[in-house]
């Protein structure tokens, strides 16, 4: 079971989300953020998780 390009993109998105969290949320408080930034962050995490778990066409499990 290998990782395809799509899986790597999702993994990189999740790592970047962790780095963005430390960079931006570490210096600002939650109540100072706009609802748009929070929604964008949630969408980013959902897309990253979905791509990292995307099934590979090379996976032959039944």
N, C-alpha and C positions, 0 to 999 in steps of 0.2 A: 504494500500500500504506500505509494509515493505521493508527494505533494505536487499538484499542478501549479501553473502560474497563477490561476485564480485563487488558490489556497494561500499562496505566498502574498498576494495583494491584500487579502483579508488579514493575514497575520501582521503585515506591516502597518495596516490601518489600526489594528488594536494596539500595537506598540507605540505608534504616533499618538493615539488617544491618551495613553498613559503619560507620555512626555508632555503633551499639551495640558493635561490636567495639572501636572506639577508646575509647569511654567506659568500658566495663567491663573488657575484657581488658587495657587499658593500665595499669590500677591494680591488677589482681590477676594472679597467676601461674596458668598452666594447671593445675598440680597442686592448686591450691586449689579448683578448680571441681568440682562434682558431675557424675557421668555424665549425669544428667537434663538439666542445662543444656547440655551438649555435644550430646546428642541433639536437644533442642529447637532448638538453633542449626542443626544439619544439616537438620532437617525444614523450618525456616523458609527456608533457602537453596534447598532443592529446590522447595518450593512457589512461592517468588518467581521462580525461573528458569523453572519450568513455565508460570506465568501470564504472564510477560513474553514467552514465545515462543508463546503460545496463538494458533492461527490465527483470523483475523478472518473473519466471514461475508461481508464486503465484498470480500475478496480473491478475484479471479476467475481466478487462475492454474490451469492444468490440469495 
